[in-house]
Amino acid sequence: MNRVILVVIIVAVVSALLYYNYGIFNGTVTDNNSSNRDVASSNNNSNRDIRSIVEARLEESRSRELLSLPDLFSEVERSVVQITVRKGNTTGVGSGFVYDREGNIVTNYHVIEGASRITVTFLDGTAYRASVIGSDPYTDLAVIKVNASADKLHPLPLGDSSRLRVGEQVAAIGNPFGLSGSMTTGIVSQLGRMLETANGFSIPDVIQTDAAINPGNSGGPLLNMYGEVVGVNTAIASRTGEFSGIGFAIPSDTVKKIVPVLIADGKYRHPWLGISGSDVTPEIAEALGLSEARGFLVVDVVANSPAAKAGIKGGSNARMINIDNRSVKLGGDIIVGVDDIQVRKISDILVYLQREKSVNDTITLHVIRDGRELSIDMILGERPSILESP
């Protein structure tokens, strides 16, 4: 009898504890503890979300595994091609890389410019005649196409050049002096360079590298250590024509913007202002009574250009100063900003247009005119010809 009473007491105590602490009685859950259930469910969902994020990042890390230099070369060598061109009575050699499985190959404009015949040779020695699909002298990019078998076409992935950092290791692969499949390495020396070319215009937002680039490397890929293309090797700074420690590459973000349009339309329409002038130097700032040397002084405005239609003011022959044996007209607008971007020199304008804007977009120029700051809206036109102006 005592045992029965003891068992009843124990059951009653346990039932009371379950009821008050967990809302459980006779196999049911009371409304008093529904919030606990919701919190638990929410925590479980949060844990699942966190696990999903971690797994996604681990997967990305695995897919973008850092490669050793030998592994990098092995990974990409079959995607880099030699380009042999016939121009009149001369033969030239450049490089390129497979862009897609349709047979499109990216190279430099100057490699194929004026070519009467183009031959593409793959790593295994097989060669194909190529045709020009599209070209853009303003960014020195071109797309050529071959009718190669699928087993020859191994596209290289395009990386994010905006994530590059000065000092980051990179590798260049190409055909310097016709030596096919050559690899050189170095670092990113600087970003956002302006590349002055022999054709009389400037290419903005260029990568500077000390990876050895020589004649024949033009058009080949500049790669990060994940095996992704971050640039297209295009030029060197040299007095002898051979590498002297400064090479340049068109960034992959420019490739992503330009190349699909070249494939679709054959050319790329660049936005254009229709002005020329000079970066504000200390001498110009002093002559104009400016507190600091920043901005771009408009000297000339092209007739009927977007700038002319918007009312941008050029310089006057009645106000001239001489700087380093060069006459500069004063009195024109000084561009100190475009949209929300501060302008310290012309490259700021060119890079912004290259990265963010297209023909027929509207921009707002912030200018200093006669000591007052004005905001002027302008509709961008299409650059009509090769001009050394934005």
Beta strands, then each sheet from edge to edge (+ up, - down):
strand 1: 24-25
strand 2: 28-29
strand 3: 80-87
strand 4: 90-98
strand 5: 104-107
strand 6: 117-121
strand 7: 127-136
strand 8: 141-145
strand 9: 169-174
strand 10: 182-196
strand 11: 202-209
strand 12: 221-223
strand 13: 229-236
strand 14: 247-251
strand 15: 271-272
strand 16: 275-279
strand 17: 296-301
strand 18: 316-323
strand 19: 326-330
strand 20: 334-338
strand 21: 341-342
strand 22: 362-369
strand 23: 372-379
strand 24: 381-382
sheet 1: 1+ 2-
sheet 2: 3+ 4- 5+ 8- 7+ 6- 3+
sheet 3: 9+ 10- 11+ 14- 13+ 12- 9+
sheet 4: 15+ 24-
sheet 5: 16+ 17- 20+ 21-
sheet 6: 16+ 17- 20+ 22- 23+
sheet 7: 18+ 19-
end
